[in-house]
Amino acid sequence: TWVPAAAIESLARQLAKEPGTTLFALGMGPNQFFNSDNKDRDTILLAALTGNIGRISGNIGSYAGNYRVALFN
């Protein structure tokens, strides 16, 4: 990816610093179609390695907003 390696390492360190406190809320939009496998695998791996799976305050979830409703009445 275009993301610098240092930024990825910094994010992982920040998430691992407070295990079980990060909620990964992933949106369902164009990224769900084009990058779903890679996005989901990477996020689940990061959550597992930093202790953020299966906790009430930290887990993986998804949401789908109704942003099109306001645009197309």
Distance bins in CASP14 RR format, pairs under 12 A and 6 or more apart:
PFRMAT RR
TARGET T0000
AUTHOR 0000-0000-0000
RMODE 2
METHOD distances of the structure
MODEL  1
1 7 0 0 0 0 0 1 0 0 0 0 0
1 8 0 0 0 0 1 0 0 0 0 0 0
1 35 0 0 0 0 1 0 0 0 0 0 0
1 38 0 0 0 0 1 0 0 0 0 0 0
1 39 0 0 0 0 0 1 0 0 0 0 0
1 42 0 0 0 0 1 0 0 0 0 0 0
2 8 0 0 0 0 0 1 0 0 0 0 0
3 9 0 0 0 0 0 1 0 0 0 0 0
3 10 0 0 0 0 0 1 0 0 0 0 0
3 11 0 0 0 0 1 0 0 0 0 0 0
3 12 0 0 0 0 0 1 0 0 0 0 0
3 42 0 0 0 0 0 1 0 0 0 0 0
4 10 0 0 0 0 1 0 0 0 0 0 0
4 11 0 0 0 0 0 1 0 0 0 0 0
5 11 0 0 0 0 0 1 0 0 0 0 0
5 12 0 0 0 0 0 1 0 0 0 0 0
6 12 0 0 0 0 0 1 0 0 0 0 0
6 13 0 0 0 0 0 1 0 0 0 0 0
7 13 0 0 0 0 0 1 0 0 0 0 0
7 14 0 0 0 0 0 1 0 0 0 0 0
8 14 0 0 0 0 0 1 0 0 0 0 0
8 15 0 0 0 0 0 1 0 0 0 0 0
8 42 0 0 0 0 1 0 0 0 0 0 0
8 45 0 0 0 0 0 1 0 0 0 0 0
8 46 0 0 0 0 1 0 0 0 0 0 0
9 15 0 0 0 0 0 1 0 0 0 0 0
9 16 0 0 0 0 0 1 0 0 0 0 0
9 46 0 0 0 0 0 1 0 0 0 0 0
10 16 0 0 0 0 0 1 0 0 0 0 0
10 17 0 0 0 0 0 1 0 0 0 0 0
11 17 0 0 0 0 0 1 0 0 0 0 0
11 22 0 0 0 0 1 0 0 0 0 0 0
11 24 0 0 0 0 0 1 0 0 0 0 0
11 42 0 0 0 0 0 1 0 0 0 0 0
11 43 0 0 0 0 0 1 0 0 0 0 0
11 46 1 0 0 1 0 0 0 0 0 0 0
11 47 0 0 0 0 0 1 0 0 0 0 0
11 49 0 0 0 0 0 1 0 0 0 0 0
11 50 0 0 0 0 1 0 0 0 0 0 0
12 19 0 0 0 0 0 1 0 0 0 0 0
12 22 0 0 0 0 0 1 0 0 0 0 0
12 42 0 0 0 0 0 1 0 0 0 0 0
12 43 0 0 0 0 0 1 0 0 0 0 0
12 45 0 0 0 0 0 1 0 0 0 0 0
12 46 1 0 0 1 0 0 0 0 0 0 0
12 47 0 0 0 0 0 1 0 0 0 0 0
12 48 0 0 0 0 0 1 0 0 0 0 0
12 49 1 0 0 1 0 0 0 0 0 0 0
12 50 1 0 0 1 0 0 0 0 0 0 0
12 51 0 0 0 0 0 1 0 0 0 0 0
12 52 0 0 0 0 0 1 0 0 0 0 0
13 46 0 0 0 0 0 1 0 0 0 0 0
13 49 0 0 0 0 0 1 0 0 0 0 0
13 50 0 0 0 0 1 0 0 0 0 0 0
14 21 0 0 0 0 0 1 0 0 0 0 0
14 22 0 0 0 0 1 0 0 0 0 0 0
14 46 0 0 0 0 0 1 0 0 0 0 0
14 50 0 0 0 0 1 0 0 0 0 0 0
14 52 0 0 0 0 0 1 0 0 0 0 0
15 21 0 0 0 0 1 0 0 0 0 0 0
15 22 1 0 1 0 0 0 0 0 0 0 0
15 23 0 0 0 0 0 1 0 0 0 0 0
15 24 0 0 0 0 1 0 0 0 0 0 0
15 43 0 0 0 0 0 1 0 0 0 0 0
15 45 0 0 0 0 0 1 0 0 0 0 0
15 46 1 0 0 1 0 0 0 0 0 0 0
15 47 1 0 0 1 0 0 0 0 0 0 0
15 48 0 0 0 0 0 1 0 0 0 0 0
15 49 0 0 0 0 1 0 0 0 0 0 0
15 50 1 0 1 0 0 0 0 0 0 0 0
15 51 0 0 0 0 1 0 0 0 0 0 0
15 52 1 0 0 1 0 0 0 0 0 0 0
15 53 0 0 0 0 0 1 0 0 0 0 0
15 58 0 0 0 0 1 0 0 0 0 0 0
16 22 0 0 0 0 1 0 0 0 0 0 0
16 46 0 0 0 0 1 0 0 0 0 0 0
16 47 0 0 0 0 0 1 0 0 0 0 0
16 48 0 0 0 0 0 1 0 0 0 0 0
16 49 1 0 0 1 0 0 0 0 0 0 0
16 50 1 0 1 0 0 0 0 0 0 0 0
16 51 1 0 0 1 0 0 0 0 0 0 0
16 52 0 0 0 0 1 0 0 0 0 0 0
17 50 0 0 0 0 1 0 0 0 0 0 0
17 51 0 0 0 0 0 1 0 0 0 0 0
17 52 0 0 0 0 0 1 0 0 0 0 0
18 50 0 0 0 0 1 0 0 0 0 0 0
18 51 0 0 0 0 1 0 0 0 0 0 0
18 52 0 0 0 0 1 0 0 0 0 0 0
18 55 0 0 0 0 0 1 0 0 0 0 0
18 57 0 0 0 0 1 0 0 0 0 0 0
18 58 0 0 0 0 1 0 0 0 0 0 0
19 47 0 0 0 0 0 1 0 0 0 0 0
19 48 0 0 0 0 0 1 0 0 0 0 0
19 49 0 0 0 0 1 0 0 0 0 0 0
19 50 1 0 0 1 0 0 0 0 0 0 0
19 51 1 0 1 0 0 0 0 0 0 0 0
19 52 1 0 0 1 0 0 0 0 0 0 0
19 53 0 0 0 0 1 0 0 0 0 0 0
19 54 0 0 0 0 0 1 0 0 0 0 0
19 55 0 0 0 0 1 0 0 0 0 0 0
19 57 0 0 0 0 0 1 0 0 0 0 0
19 58 0 0 0 0 1 0 0 0 0 0 0
20 47 0 0 0 0 1 0 0 0 0 0 0
20 48 0 0 0 0 0 1 0 0 0 0 0
20 49 0 0 0 0 0 1 0 0 0 0 0
20 50 1 0 0 1 0 0 0 0 0 0 0
20 51 1 0 1 0 0 0 0 0 0 0 0
20 52 1 0 1 0 0 0 0 0 0 0 0
20 53 0 0 0 0 1 0 0 0 0 0 0
20 54 0 0 0 0 1 0 0 0 0 0 0
20 55 1 0 1 0 0 0 0 0 0 0 0
20 56 0 0 0 0 1 0 0 0 0 0 0
20 57 1 0 1 0 0 0 0 0 0 0 0
20 58 1 0 1 0 0 0 0 0 0 0 0
20 59 0 0 0 0 1 0 0 0 0 0 0
20 60 0 0 0 0 0 1 0 0 0 0 0
21 47 0 0 0 0 0 1 0 0 0 0 0
21 50 0 0 0 0 1 0 0 0 0 0 0
21 51 0 0 0 0 1 0 0 0 0 0 0
21 52 1 0 0 1 0 0 0 0 0 0 0
21 55 1 0 0 1 0 0 0 0 0 0 0
21 56 0 0 0 0 0 1 0 0 0 0 0
21 57 1 0 1 0 0 0 0 0 0 0 0
21 58 1 0 0 1 0 0 0 0 0 0 0
21 59 0 0 0 0 0 1 0 0 0 0 0
22 43 0 0 0 0 0 1 0 0 0 0 0
22 46 0 0 0 0 1 0 0 0 0 0 0
22 47 1 0 0 1 0 0 0 0 0 0 0
22 48 0 0 0 0 0 1 0 0 0 0 0
22 49 0 0 0 0 0 1 0 0 0 0 0
22 50 1 0 0 1 0 0 0 0 0 0 0
22 51 0 0 0 0 1 0 0 0 0 0 0
22 52 1 0 1 0 0 0 0 0 0 0 0
22 53 0 0 0 0 0 1 0 0 0 0 0
22 54 0 0 0 0 0 1 0 0 0 0 0
22 55 0 0 0 0 1 0 0 0 0 0 0
22 57 0 0 0 0 1 0 0 0 0 0 0
22 58 1 0 1 0 0 0 0 0 0 0 0
22 59 0 0 0 0 1 0 0 0 0 0 0
22 60 0 0 0 0 1 0 0 0 0 0 0
22 61 0 0 0 0 0 1 0 0 0 0 0
23 43 0 0 0 0 0 1 0 0 0 0 0
23 47 0 0 0 0 1 0 0 0 0 0 0
23 52 1 0 0 1 0 0 0 0 0 0 0
23 53 0 0 0 0 0 1 0 0 0 0 0
23 54 0 0 0 0 0 1 0 0 0 0 0
23 55 0 0 0 0 1 0 0 0 0 0 0
23 56 0 0 0 0 1 0 0 0 0 0 0
23 57 1 0 0 1 0 0 0 0 0 0 0
23 58 1 0 1 0 0 0 0 0 0 0 0
23 59 1 0 0 1 0 0 0 0 0 0 0
23 60 1 0 0 1 0 0 0 0 0 0 0
23 61 1 0 0 1 0 0 0 0 0 0 0
23 62 0 0 0 0 0 1 0 0 0 0 0
23 63 0 0 0 0 0 1 0 0 0 0 0
24 39 0 0 0 0 0 1 0 0 0 0 0
24 40 0 0 0 0 1 0 0 0 0 0 0
24 42 0 0 0 0 0 1 0 0 0 0 0
24 43 1 0 1 0 0 0 0 0 0 0 0
24 44 0 0 0 0 1 0 0 0 0 0 0
24 45 0 0 0 0 0 1 0 0 0 0 0
24 46 1 0 0 1 0 0 0 0 0 0 0
24 47 1 0 1 0 0 0 0 0 0 0 0
24 48 0 0 0 0 0 1 0 0 0 0 0
24 50 0 0 0 0 0 1 0 0 0 0 0
24 51 0 0 0 0 0 1 0 0 0 0 0
24 52 1 0 0 1 0 0 0 0 0 0 0
24 53 0 0 0 0 1 0 0 0 0 0 0
24 54 0 0 0 0 0 1 0 0 0 0 0
24 55 0 0 0 0 0 1 0 0 0 0 0
24 58 1 0 0 1 0 0 0 0 0 0 0
24 59 1 0 0 1 0 0 0 0 0 0 0
24 60 1 0 1 0 0 0 0 0 0 0 0
24 61 1 0 0 1 0 0 0 0 0 0 0
24 62 0 0 0 0 1 0 0 0 0 0 0
24 63 0 0 0 0 0 1 0 0 0 0 0
25 43 0 0 0 0 0 1 0 0 0 0 0
25 47 0 0 0 0 0 1 0 0 0 0 0
25 52 0 0 0 0 0 1 0 0 0 0 0
25 58 0 0 0 0 0 1 0 0 0 0 0
25 59 0 0 0 0 1 0 0 0 0 0 0
25 60 0 0 0 0 1 0 0 0 0 0 0
25 61 1 0 1 0 0 0 0 0 0 0 0
25 62 1 0 0 1 0 0 0 0 0 0 0
25 63 1 0 1 0 0 0 0 0 0 0 0
25 64 0 0 0 0 0 1 0 0 0 0 0
25 65 0 0 0 0 0 1 0 0 0 0 0
26 32 0 0 0 0 1 0 0 0 0 0 0
26 35 0 0 0 0 0 1 0 0 0 0 0
26 36 0 0 0 0 1 0 0 0 0 0 0
26 39 1 0 0 1 0 0 0 0 0 0 0
26 40 1 0 0 1 0 0 0 0 0 0 0
26 42 0 0 0 0 0 1 0 0 0 0 0
26 43 1 0 0 1 0 0 0 0 0 0 0
26 44 0 0 0 0 0 1 0 0 0 0 0
26 46 0 0 0 0 0 1 0 0 0 0 0
26 47 0 0 0 0 0 1 0 0 0 0 0
26 59 0 0 0 0 0 1 0 0 0 0 0
26 60 1 0 0 1 0 0 0 0 0 0 0
26 61 1 0 0 1 0 0 0 0 0 0 0
26 62 1 0 1 0 0 0 0 0 0 0 0
26 63 1 0 0 1 0 0 0 0 0 0 0
26 64 0 0 0 0 0 1 0 0 0 0 0
27 33 0 0 0 0 0 1 0 0 0 0 0
27 35 0 0 0 0 0 1 0 0 0 0 0
27 36 0 0 0 0 0 1 0 0 0 0 0
27 39 0 0 0 0 1 0 0 0 0 0 0
27 40 0 0 0 0 0 1 0 0 0 0 0
27 43 0 0 0 0 0 1 0 0 0 0 0
27 60 0 0 0 0 0 1 0 0 0 0 0
27 61 0 0 0 0 1 0 0 0 0 0 0
27 62 1 0 1 0 0 0 0 0 0 0 0
27 63 1 0 1 0 0 0 0 0 0 0 0
27 64 1 0 0 1 0 0 0 0 0 0 0
27 65 1 0 0 1 0 0 0 0 0 0 0
27 67 0 0 0 0 0 1 0 0 0 0 0
28 35 0 0 0 0 0 1 0 0 0 0 0
28 36 0 0 0 0 1 0 0 0 0 0 0
28 39 0 0 0 0 0 1 0 0 0 0 0
28 40 0 0 0 0 0 1 0 0 0 0 0
28 61 0 0 0 0 0 1 0 0 0 0 0
28 62 1 0 1 0 0 0 0 0 0 0 0
28 63 1 0 0 1 0 0 0 0 0 0 0
28 64 1 0 1 0 0 0 0 0 0 0 0
28 65 1 0 0 1 0 0 0 0 0 0 0
28 66 0 0 0 0 0 1 0 0 0 0 0
28 67 0 0 0 0 0 1 0 0 0 0 0
29 35 0 0 0 0 0 1 0 0 0 0 0
29 36 0 0 0 0 1 0 0 0 0 0 0
29 39 0 0 0 0 0 1 0 0 0 0 0
29 62 0 0 0 0 0 1 0 0 0 0 0
29 63 0 0 0 0 0 1 0 0 0 0 0
29 64 1 0 0 1 0 0 0 0 0 0 0
29 65 0 0 0 0 1 0 0 0 0 0 0
29 67 0 0 0 0 1 0 0 0 0 0 0
29 68 0 0 0 0 0 1 0 0 0 0 0
30 36 0 0 0 0 0 1 0 0 0 0 0
30 39 0 0 0 0 0 1 0 0 0 0 0
31 37 0 0 0 0 0 1 0 0 0 0 0
31 38 0 0 0 0 1 0 0 0 0 0 0
31 39 1 0 0 1 0 0 0 0 0 0 0
31 40 0 0 0 0 0 1 0 0 0 0 0
31 42 0 0 0 0 0 1 0 0 0 0 0
31 43 0 0 0 0 0 1 0 0 0 0 0
31 62 0 0 0 0 0 1 0 0 0 0 0
32 38 0 0 0 0 0 1 0 0 0 0 0
32 39 1 0 0 1 0 0 0 0 0 0 0
32 40 0 0 0 0 1 0 0 0 0 0 0
32 62 0 0 0 0 1 0 0 0 0 0 0
32 63 0 0 0 0 0 1 0 0 0 0 0
32 64 0 0 0 0 1 0 0 0 0 0 0
32 65 0 0 0 0 0 1 0 0 0 0 0
33 39 0 0 0 0 0 1 0 0 0 0 0
35 41 0 0 0 0 0 1 0 0 0 0 0
35 42 0 0 0 0 1 0 0 0 0 0 0
35 43 0 0 0 0 0 1 0 0 0 0 0
36 42 0 0 0 0 0 1 0 0 0 0 0
36 43 0 0 0 0 0 1 0 0 0 0 0
36 44 0 0 0 0 0 1 0 0 0 0 0
36 62 0 0 0 0 0 1 0 0 0 0 0
37 43 0 0 0 0 0 1 0 0 0 0 0
37 44 0 0 0 0 0 1 0 0 0 0 0
38 44 0 0 0 0 0 1 0 0 0 0 0
38 45 0 0 0 0 0 1 0 0 0 0 0
39 45 0 0 0 0 0 1 0 0 0 0 0
39 46 0 0 0 0 0 1 0 0 0 0 0
39 60 0 0 0 0 0 1 0 0 0 0 0
39 62 0 0 0 0 0 1 0 0 0 0 0
40 46 0 0 0 0 0 1 0 0 0 0 0
40 47 0 0 0 0 0 1 0 0 0 0 0
40 60 0 0 0 0 1 0 0 0 0 0 0
40 61 0 0 0 0 0 1 0 0 0 0 0
40 62 0 0 0 0 1 0 0 0 0 0 0
41 47 0 0 0 0 0 1 0 0 0 0 0
41 48 0 0 0 0 0 1 0 0 0 0 0
41 60 0 0 0 0 0 1 0 0 0 0 0
42 48 0 0 0 0 0 1 0 0 0 0 0
42 49 0 0 0 0 0 1 0 0 0 0 0
42 60 0 0 0 0 0 1 0 0 0 0 0
43 49 0 0 0 0 0 1 0 0 0 0 0
43 50 0 0 0 0 0 1 0 0 0 0 0
43 52 0 0 0 0 1 0 0 0 0 0 0
43 53 0 0 0 0 0 1 0 0 0 0 0
43 59 0 0 0 0 0 1 0 0 0 0 0
43 60 1 0 0 1 0 0 0 0 0 0 0
43 61 0 0 0 0 1 0 0 0 0 0 0
43 62 0 0 0 0 0 1 0 0 0 0 0
44 50 0 0 0 0 0 1 0 0 0 0 0
44 51 0 0 0 0 0 1 0 0 0 0 0
44 52 0 0 0 0 1 0 0 0 0 0 0
44 53 1 0 0 1 0 0 0 0 0 0 0
44 54 0 0 0 0 0 1 0 0 0 0 0
44 59 0 0 0 0 0 1 0 0 0 0 0
44 60 1 0 0 1 0 0 0 0 0 0 0
44 61 0 0 0 0 0 1 0 0 0 0 0
44 62 0 0 0 0 0 1 0 0 0 0 0
45 51 0 0 0 0 0 1 0 0 0 0 0
45 52 0 0 0 0 0 1 0 0 0 0 0
45 53 0 0 0 0 0 1 0 0 0 0 0
45 60 0 0 0 0 0 1 0 0 0 0 0
46 52 1 0 0 1 0 0 0 0 0 0 0
46 53 0 0 0 0 1 0 0 0 0 0 0
46 60 0 0 0 0 1 0 0 0 0 0 0
47 53 1 0 1 0 0 0 0 0 0 0 0
47 54 0 0 0 0 1 0 0 0 0 0 0
47 55 0 0 0 0 1 0 0 0 0 0 0
47 58 1 0 0 1 0 0 0 0 0 0 0
47 59 1 0 0 1 0 0 0 0 0 0 0
47 60 1 0 1 0 0 0 0 0 0 0 0
47 61 0 0 0 0 1 0 0 0 0 0 0
48 54 0 0 0 0 1 0 0 0 0 0 0
48 55 0 0 0 0 0 1 0 0 0 0 0
48 58 0 0 0 0 0 1 0 0 0 0 0
48 59 0 0 0 0 0 1 0 0 0 0 0
48 60 0 0 0 0 1 0 0 0 0 0 0
50 58 0 0 0 0 1 0 0 0 0 0 0
50 59 0 0 0 0 0 1 0 0 0 0 0
50 60 0 0 0 0 0 1 0 0 0 0 0
51 57 0 0 0 0 0 1 0 0 0 0 0
51 58 0 0 0 0 1 0 0 0 0 0 0
51 59 0 0 0 0 0 1 0 0 0 0 0
51 60 0 0 0 0 0 1 0 0 0 0 0
52 58 1 0 1 0 0 0 0 0 0 0 0
52 59 1 0 0 1 0 0 0 0 0 0 0
52 60 1 0 0 1 0 0 0 0 0 0 0
52 61 0 0 0 0 0 1 0 0 0 0 0
53 59 1 0 0 1 0 0 0 0 0 0 0
53 60 1 0 0 1 0 0 0 0 0 0 0
53 61 0 0 0 0 0 1 0 0 0 0 0
54 60 0 0 0 0 1 0 0 0 0 0 0
54 61 0 0 0 0 0 1 0 0 0 0 0
66 72 0 0 0 0 0 1 0 0 0 0 0
END
